[in-house]
Amino acid sequence: MKHFFTSCLLLIFFITTFGQSNFAGEYKLYTTGDTADISGSTILKLNCNNTFIQHDSIATGYGKWNIKNKNRLVMQFDSIAENNRMDIIKTKIVYLIEDGRIFRKKIPKKEYTESKKSLESYLPGWQSESFTTYKEKALKMYYRKVAMYSCE
């Protein structure tokens, strides 16, 4: 009986310690119905130590990630580097994981407002799209793994 409980404790330890390692890797951003990379450079790196880097042509975001309920990727941003400056931000974005894709089901208006403000400061004179257009585009985007990391 003692051996059984020890085995169960070890199993729980290994599942919680190494359960997220299969998600660690490099992901590229795509759009539904399009097999080409939509941005030319949007990359998401989920590191083995549960930190991430999300990089595109405008900014690089940093933070921590974890998996909830085996199908939700929670990314907690702590900073964004853009236009030669580093901003401290506290933003959480939740993605769904299904069929090898990481995607979103909801886009909050607050995210649109922050993105619009950021783009306007980076690209003066930039004409922003409506929230509806922004949301439609964002909901078509998904990440697909292009490289695995060995987390040993």
N, CA and C of each residue as an Amber inpcrd file, in Angstrom:
protein
   456
   0.8300000  -1.1960000   0.0000000   0.0000000   0.0000000   0.0000000
   0.8730000   1.2580000   0.0000000   1.9560000   1.2200000   0.7860000
   2.8760000   2.3540000   0.8480000   3.5080000   2.5910000  -0.5330000
   3.8410000   1.5140000  -1.2310000   4.4210000   1.6160000  -2.5790000
   3.4230000   2.2540000  -3.5480000   2.1400000   1.9100000  -3.4050000
   1.1010000   2.4700000  -4.2610000   1.0000000   3.9880000  -4.0830000
   0.9770000   4.4570000  -2.8250000   0.8820000   5.8920000  -2.5640000
   2.1310000   6.6310000  -3.0430000   3.2910000   6.0370000  -2.8860000
   4.5260000   6.6450000  -3.3680000   4.4850000   6.7710000  -4.8920000
   4.0050000   5.7370000  -5.5470000   3.8890000   5.7710000  -7.0050000
   2.9230000   6.8610000  -7.4510000   1.8020000   6.9820000  -6.7590000
   0.8230000   8.0220000  -7.1060000   1.4130000   9.4190000  -6.9190000
   2.1370000   9.6340000  -5.8200000   2.7530000  10.9390000  -5.5810000
   3.7910000  11.2660000  -6.6510000   4.5900000  10.2790000  -7.0300000
   5.5790000  10.5130000  -8.0830000   4.9040000  10.8270000  -9.4160000
   3.8320000  10.1310000  -9.7230000   3.1000000  10.3770000 -10.9640000
   2.5460000  11.8030000 -10.9830000   1.9360000  12.2290000  -9.8880000
   1.4070000  13.5960000  -9.7950000   2.5310000  14.6120000  -9.9460000
   3.6740000  14.3530000  -9.3110000   4.8150000  15.2590000  -9.4180000
   5.2690000  15.3960000 -10.8670000   5.4230000  14.2760000 -11.5610000
   5.8950000  14.3310000 -12.9460000   4.8720000  14.9840000 -13.8790000
   3.6010000  14.7360000 -13.6540000   2.5680000  15.3500000 -14.4990000
   2.5700000  16.8620000 -14.3130000   2.6430000  17.3380000 -13.0660000
   2.6060000  18.7860000 -12.8420000   3.9120000  19.4490000 -13.2260000
   5.0320000  18.7590000 -13.0780000   6.3200000  19.3510000 -13.4120000
   6.5610000  19.3990000 -14.9030000   6.2390000  18.3450000 -15.6070000
   6.5600000  18.2570000 -17.0220000   5.3410000  18.3370000 -17.9370000
   4.1690000  18.5870000 -17.4060000   2.9490000  18.5820000 -18.1990000
   2.8800000  19.6640000 -19.2520000   3.5580000  20.8030000 -19.0320000
   3.4860000  21.8970000 -19.9820000   4.6300000  21.8740000 -20.9810000
   5.5860000  20.9960000 -20.7840000   6.7750000  21.0190000 -21.6340000
   6.4560000  20.7200000 -23.0970000   5.3970000  19.9650000 -23.3690000
   5.0900000  19.6680000 -24.7650000   4.5640000  20.8970000 -25.5120000
   4.2310000  21.9700000 -24.8110000   3.8040000  23.2030000 -25.4630000
   4.9740000  24.1310000 -25.7430000   6.0990000  23.9120000 -25.0630000
   7.2510000  24.7820000 -25.2700000   7.7370000  24.6610000 -26.7110000
   8.0280000  25.7990000 -27.3130000   8.4990000  25.7960000 -28.6860000
   8.2930000  27.1420000 -29.3420000   8.5140000  27.1540000 -30.6390000
   8.3730000  28.3750000 -31.4200000   7.1450000  28.2500000 -32.3160000
   6.3410000  29.2920000 -32.3400000   5.0980000  29.3040000 -33.0960000
   5.1030000  30.4820000 -34.0660000   4.4700000  30.2890000 -35.2030000
   4.3660000  31.3340000 -36.2140000   2.8940000  31.6910000 -36.3920000
   2.6220000  32.9610000 -36.6880000   1.2560000  33.4350000 -36.8380000
   0.7570000  33.2620000 -38.2690000  -0.4440000  32.7140000 -38.3970000
  -1.1040000  32.5060000 -39.6900000  -2.5240000  33.0580000 -39.6210000
  -3.1920000  33.0840000 -40.7700000  -4.5920000  33.4820000 -40.8420000
  -5.3900000  32.3270000 -41.4290000  -6.5930000  32.1170000 -40.9140000
  -7.4770000  31.0650000 -41.4200000  -7.6310000  31.2020000 -42.9280000
  -7.4640000  30.0840000 -43.6410000  -7.6050000  30.0780000 -45.0820000
  -6.3610000  30.5150000 -45.8220000  -5.3010000  30.7980000 -45.0790000
  -4.0600000  31.2640000 -45.6920000  -2.9190000  30.4130000 -45.1440000
  -2.1520000  29.7810000 -45.9940000  -1.0610000  28.9360000 -45.5240000
   0.2410000  29.7080000 -45.3790000   0.2550000  30.9580000 -45.8040000
   1.4760000  31.7640000 -45.6940000   1.4860000  32.5220000 -44.3770000
   2.6810000  32.8060000 -43.8760000   2.8390000  33.6290000 -42.6930000
   2.3050000  35.0150000 -43.0310000   1.3650000  35.5190000 -42.2320000
   0.7100000  36.7750000 -42.5870000   1.5400000  38.0130000 -42.3100000
   2.4840000  37.9400000 -41.4010000   3.1900000  39.1520000 -41.0260000
   4.6260000  39.1650000 -41.5000000   5.1360000  38.0300000 -41.9100000
   6.5310000  37.9490000 -42.3090000   7.4600000  37.7490000 -41.1410000
   6.9960000  38.0790000 -39.9200000   7.9250000  37.9470000 -38.8000000
   7.2680000  37.7560000 -37.4350000   5.9890000  37.5070000 -37.3500000
   5.3600000  37.3470000 -36.0350000   5.6670000  35.9630000 -35.4850000
   6.3800000  35.9610000 -34.3810000   6.8340000  34.7230000 -33.7430000
   6.4500000  34.7510000 -32.2680000   6.0190000  33.6090000 -31.7720000
   5.7480000  33.4200000 -30.3450000   6.6640000  32.3120000 -29.8580000
   7.4750000  32.6060000 -28.8470000   8.3670000  31.6020000 -28.2640000
   7.9060000  31.3040000 -26.8460000   7.4430000  30.0660000 -26.6360000
   7.0650000  29.6010000 -25.3100000   8.2530000  28.8290000 -24.7500000
   8.9620000  29.4250000 -23.8190000  10.1720000  28.8200000 -23.2690000
   9.8560000  27.7790000 -22.2060000  10.8010000  26.8870000 -21.9720000
  10.6270000  25.7930000 -21.0170000  10.4120000  26.2870000 -19.5870000
  10.9210000  27.4590000 -19.2580000  10.7780000  27.9940000 -17.8960000
   9.4950000  28.8110000 -17.7390000   8.5610000  28.6310000 -18.6530000
   7.2500000  29.2830000 -18.6540000   7.3130000  30.8000000 -18.8540000
   8.3790000  31.2780000 -19.4880000   8.4130000  32.6610000 -19.9430000
   8.1340000  32.6430000 -21.4420000   7.7260000  33.7820000 -21.9830000
   7.5010000  33.8420000 -23.4210000   8.0450000  35.1440000 -23.9860000
   8.2580000  35.1090000 -25.2960000   8.6040000  36.2910000 -26.0740000
   7.6960000  36.2630000 -27.2900000   6.9790000  37.3480000 -27.5170000
   6.1130000  37.4730000 -28.6920000   6.6640000  38.6530000 -29.4980000
   7.1520000  38.3560000 -30.6970000   7.8510000  39.3700000 -31.4830000
   7.1830000  39.5650000 -32.8390000   6.9770000  40.8270000 -33.2040000
   6.5260000  41.1460000 -34.5580000   7.3200000  42.3410000 -35.0570000
   6.9310000  42.8950000 -36.1860000   7.7120000  43.9750000 -36.7980000
   7.6200000  45.2900000 -36.0260000   6.6820000  45.4150000 -35.0960000
   6.5080000  46.6560000 -34.3510000   7.0130000  46.5550000 -32.9190000
   6.7270000  45.4500000 -32.2430000   7.0290000  45.3620000 -30.8110000
   7.4110000  43.9440000 -30.4120000   7.9990000  43.8460000 -29.2290000
   8.3200000  42.5600000 -28.6200000   7.7300000  42.5500000 -27.2230000
   6.8850000  41.5440000 -26.9450000   6.2670000  41.4050000 -25.6330000
   6.9290000  40.2930000 -24.8440000   6.9940000  40.4860000 -23.5240000
   7.6080000  39.5230000 -22.6220000   6.6360000  39.2110000 -21.4950000
   6.7280000  37.9910000 -20.9670000   5.8840000  37.6450000 -19.8390000
   5.9880000  36.1760000 -19.4780000   4.9710000  35.6960000 -18.7750000
   4.8990000  34.3040000 -18.3270000   3.6780000  33.6480000 -18.9530000
   3.7830000  32.3350000 -19.1780000   2.6730000  31.5750000 -19.7470000
   2.4170000  30.3350000 -18.9060000   1.1660000  29.8350000 -18.9870000
   0.8310000  28.5420000 -18.3940000  -0.3850000  27.9770000 -19.1150000
  -0.6090000  26.7150000 -18.9040000  -1.7290000  26.0060000 -19.5220000
  -2.7780000  25.7390000 -18.4500000  -4.0160000  26.0600000 -18.7540000
  -5.1400000  25.8080000 -17.8520000  -6.0960000  24.8370000 -18.5340000
  -6.5730000  23.8620000 -17.7940000  -7.5760000  22.8960000 -18.2790000
  -7.1800000  22.2000000 -19.5780000  -5.9060000  22.0510000 -19.8370000
  -5.3440000  21.3490000 -20.9960000  -5.6770000  21.9840000 -22.3460000
  -6.4820000  23.0550000 -22.3640000  -6.8380000  23.6320000 -23.6600000
  -6.8170000  25.1590000 -23.6890000  -6.2500000  25.7750000 -22.6610000
  -6.1600000  27.2310000 -22.6250000  -4.7270000  27.6650000 -22.3320000
  -4.2020000  28.4860000 -23.2140000  -2.8920000  29.0870000 -23.0090000
  -3.1280000  30.4740000 -22.4320000  -2.6280000  30.6990000 -21.2210000
  -2.7690000  31.9970000 -20.5700000  -1.4120000  32.6870000 -20.6310000
  -1.3860000  33.8460000 -21.2900000  -0.1530000  34.6250000 -21.4100000
  -0.3150000  35.9050000 -20.6060000   0.5350000  36.0710000 -19.5950000
   0.5170000  37.2670000 -18.7460000   1.6990000  38.1400000 -19.1430000
   1.4210000  39.2000000 -19.8950000   2.4720000  40.1220000 -20.3220000
   2.9350000  40.9410000 -19.1340000   4.2390000  41.2200000 -19.0690000
   4.7360000  42.1350000 -18.0470000   5.4580000  43.3330000 -18.6460000
   5.9080000  43.2200000 -19.9020000   6.5430000  44.3760000 -20.5420000
   6.4820000  44.2380000 -22.0630000   6.5710000  45.3970000 -22.7140000
   6.5790000  45.4570000 -24.1780000   7.6710000  46.4400000 -24.5780000
   8.5250000  46.0070000 -25.4950000   9.5570000  46.8860000 -26.0400000
   9.1030000  47.3070000 -27.4240000   9.0290000  48.6200000 -27.6400000
   8.6330000  49.1180000 -28.9490000   9.2120000  50.5080000 -29.1480000
   9.6010000  50.7830000 -30.3680000  10.0810000  52.1090000 -30.7290000
  11.2000000  52.5910000 -29.7870000  12.1470000  51.7060000 -29.5100000
  13.3030000  51.9990000 -28.6560000  12.9420000  52.3750000 -27.2230000
  11.8310000  51.8790000 -26.7160000  11.4860000  52.1090000 -25.3140000
  10.8470000  50.8430000 -24.7450000  10.9310000  50.7010000 -23.4370000
  10.3580000  49.5480000 -22.7430000   9.2320000  50.0500000 -21.8570000
   8.0220000  49.5060000 -22.0590000   6.8740000  49.8690000 -21.2370000
   6.4980000  48.6890000 -20.3640000   6.1960000  48.9850000 -19.1060000
   5.7190000  47.9580000 -18.1870000   4.2010000  47.9000000 -18.3490000
   3.7140000  46.7420000 -18.7060000   2.2730000  46.5610000 -18.8520000
   1.8590000  45.2840000 -18.1380000   0.6430000  45.2500000 -17.7160000
   0.0870000  44.0580000 -17.0820000  -1.1630000  43.6700000 -17.8560000
  -0.9820000  42.8320000 -18.8650000  -2.0820000  42.4050000 -19.7140000
  -2.1060000  40.8880000 -19.7890000  -3.2830000  40.3240000 -19.6500000
  -3.4380000  38.8740000 -19.7630000  -4.2630000  38.5730000 -20.9990000
  -3.7660000  37.6340000 -21.8220000  -4.4990000  37.1930000 -23.0000000
  -4.6580000  35.6780000 -22.9160000  -5.8700000  35.2130000 -23.1580000
  -6.1680000  33.7830000 -23.0910000  -6.4360000  33.2720000 -24.5070000
  -5.7170000  32.2250000 -24.8700000  -5.8740000  31.5700000 -26.1660000
  -6.4540000  30.1850000 -25.9370000  -7.1520000  29.6600000 -26.9170000
  -7.6110000  28.2730000 -26.9000000  -6.6360000  27.4320000 -27.7020000
  -6.4850000  26.1790000 -27.3040000  -5.6080000  25.2430000 -28.0060000
  -6.4830000  24.1200000 -28.5320000  -6.4690000  23.9530000 -29.8700000
  -7.3050000  22.9240000 -30.4900000  -6.7270000  22.5500000 -31.8490000
  -6.6270000  21.2720000 -32.1070000  -6.1490000  20.7630000 -33.4030000
  -4.8060000  21.3570000 -33.8140000  -3.8960000  21.4880000 -32.8600000
  -2.5620000  21.9930000 -33.1610000  -2.4950000  23.4930000 -33.3880000
  -3.5780000  24.1880000 -33.1460000  -3.6180000  25.6330000 -33.3210000
  -3.8350000  26.3290000 -31.9830000  -3.2750000  27.5150000 -31.8550000
  -3.5000000  28.3750000 -30.6970000  -4.2220000  29.6050000 -31.2390000
  -5.4460000  29.8440000 -30.7690000  -6.2610000  30.9180000 -31.3280000
  -7.1380000  31.5470000 -30.2490000  -7.8570000  32.5900000 -30.6240000
  -8.7190000  33.3000000 -29.6860000 -10.1700000  33.2330000 -30.1240000
 -11.0700000  33.2700000 -29.1490000 -12.5080000  33.2820000 -29.4160000
 -13.1150000  34.6580000 -29.1520000 -12.4280000  35.4630000 -28.2960000
 -12.9480000  36.7780000 -27.9200000 -11.8420000  37.8140000 -28.0330000
 -12.2340000  39.0080000 -28.4380000 -11.3120000  40.1380000 -28.4970000
 -11.9670000  41.2800000 -27.7150000 -11.4170000  41.6440000 -26.5510000
 -12.0250000  42.7330000 -25.7790000 -11.7720000  44.1060000 -26.4200000
 -12.7150000  44.9970000 -26.2610000 -12.5980000  46.3510000 -26.8170000
 -11.3840000  47.0710000 -26.2350000 -11.0580000  46.8000000 -24.9740000
  -9.9010000  47.4290000 -24.3180000  -8.6070000  47.0990000 -25.0770000
  -8.4930000  45.8610000 -25.5410000  -7.3120000  45.4590000 -26.3120000
  -7.2080000  46.2720000 -27.5990000  -8.3330000  46.4570000 -28.2640000
  -8.3670000  47.2560000 -29.4960000  -7.9100000  48.6940000 -29.2120000
  -8.4430000  49.2760000 -28.1540000  -8.1080000  50.6540000 -27.8000000
  -6.6170000  50.8010000 -27.5140000  -6.0410000  49.8500000 -26.7470000
  -4.6130000  49.8990000 -26.4310000  -3.7600000  49.7000000 -27.6850000
  -4.1640000  48.7900000 -28.5530000  -3.4310000  48.5330000 -29.7890000
  -3.4720000  49.7620000 -30.6920000  -4.6320000  50.3700000 -30.7930000
  -4.8080000  51.5650000 -31.6200000  -3.9150000  52.7020000 -31.1120000
  -3.9100000  52.9020000 -29.8080000  -3.0960000  53.9570000 -29.2070000
  -1.6070000  53.7070000 -29.4580000  -1.2020000  52.4630000 -29.3350000
   0.1960000  52.0930000 -29.5530000   0.6110000  52.3420000 -31.0040000
  -0.2260000  51.9090000 -31.9400000   0.0830000  52.1040000 -33.3580000
   0.1240000  53.5790000 -33.7400000  -0.7750000  54.3470000 -33.1780000
  -0.7980000  55.7800000 -33.4810000   0.4560000  56.4820000 -32.9620000
   0.9980000  56.0170000 -31.8200000   2.2330000  56.6340000 -31.3100000
   3.4490000  56.1770000 -32.1080000   3.3990000  54.9610000 -32.6320000
   4.5200000  54.4200000 -33.4050000   4.4980000  54.9160000 -34.8450000
   3.3090000  55.0330000 -35.4060000   3.1410000  55.4590000 -36.7970000
   2.2420000  56.6900000 -36.8590000   2.7880000  57.8900000 -36.6230000
   1.9680000  59.1080000 -36.6490000   1.2260000  59.2310000 -37.9870000
  -0.0280000  59.6300000 -37.9080000  -0.8450000  59.7780000 -39.1080000
  -1.5170000  58.4930000 -39.5600000  -1.2710000  57.3890000 -38.8390000
  -1.8560000  56.1010000 -39.1940000  -3.3690000  56.1500000 -38.9970000
  -4.1170000  55.6590000 -39.9690000  -5.5730000  55.6120000 -39.8980000
  -5.9900000  54.2770000 -39.3020000  -6.6440000  54.3360000 -38.1650000
  -7.0370000  53.0970000 -37.4950000  -8.2870000  52.5040000 -38.1290000
  -8.3770000  51.1810000 -38.0630000  -9.5600000  50.4880000 -38.5500000
 -10.5960000  50.4440000 -37.4270000 -11.8210000  50.1330000 -37.7470000
 -12.8730000  50.0510000 -36.7340000 -12.6490000  48.8340000 -35.8380000
 -13.2870000  48.8670000 -34.6800000 -13.1970000  47.7310000 -33.7620000
 -13.7090000  46.4620000 -34.4290000 -14.7850000  46.5600000 -35.1920000
 -15.3620000  45.3980000 -35.8730000 -14.3550000  44.7830000 -36.8400000
 -13.6900000  45.6120000 -37.6290000 -12.6880000  45.1130000 -38.5820000
 -11.5080000  44.5010000 -37.8540000 -11.0320000  45.1820000 -36.7980000
  -9.9230000  44.6780000 -35.9870000 -10.2590000  43.3000000 -35.4160000
 -11.4590000  43.1780000 -34.8640000 -11.8910000  41.9240000 -34.2500000
 -11.9930000  40.8120000 -35.2900000 -12.5700000  41.1050000 -36.4430000
 -12.6920000  40.0970000 -37.5040000 -11.3200000  39.5710000 -37.9150000
 -10.3600000  40.4590000 -38.0890000  -9.0040000  40.0400000 -38.4630000
  -8.3590000  39.2220000 -37.3550000  -8.4690000  39.6990000 -36.1050000
  -7.8260000  39.0220000 -34.9710000  -8.3830000  37.6230000 -34.7450000
  -9.6720000  37.4520000 -34.9540000 -10.2870000  36.1390000 -34.7360000
  -9.9130000  35.1330000 -35.8260000  -9.3900000  35.5920000 -36.9500000
  -8.9440000  34.6900000 -38.0170000  -7.4930000  34.2400000 -37.8200000
  -6.7880000  34.8740000 -36.9060000  -5.3670000  34.5500000 -36.7080000
  -5.1900000  33.3710000 -35.7630000  -4.1420000  32.6040000 -36.0120000
  -3.8060000  31.5010000 -35.1220000  -2.3070000  31.2360000 -35.1960000
  -1.7860000  30.6340000 -34.1390000  -0.3890000  30.2230000 -34.1050000
  -0.2970000  28.7310000 -34.3640000   0.7540000  28.3370000 -35.0750000
   1.0610000  26.9250000 -35.2970000   2.5350000  26.7170000 -34.9820000
   2.8120000  25.6050000 -34.3040000   4.1950000  25.3120000 -33.8850000
   5.0720000  25.0220000 -35.0880000   6.2390000  25.6780000 -35.1090000
   7.2060000  25.4560000 -36.1780000   8.5100000  24.8620000 -35.6420000
   8.6940000  24.8860000 -34.3250000   9.8870000  24.2820000 -33.6990000
   9.5610000  23.8610000 -32.2800000  10.0720000  22.7010000 -31.8910000
   9.8670000  22.2080000 -30.5220000  11.1120000  22.4960000 -29.7030000
  10.9150000  22.7610000 -28.4040000  12.0240000  22.9140000 -27.4740000
  12.0850000  21.6690000 -26.5990000  13.2740000  21.2010000 -26.3230000
  13.4640000  20.0780000 -25.4240000  13.6150000  20.6330000 -24.0120000
  12.6990000  20.2700000 -23.1420000  12.6790000  20.8170000 -21.7800000
  13.1430000  19.7710000 -20.7760000  14.3740000  19.4210000 -20.8370000
  14.8810000  18.4050000 -19.9130000  15.8060000  18.9990000 -18.9080000
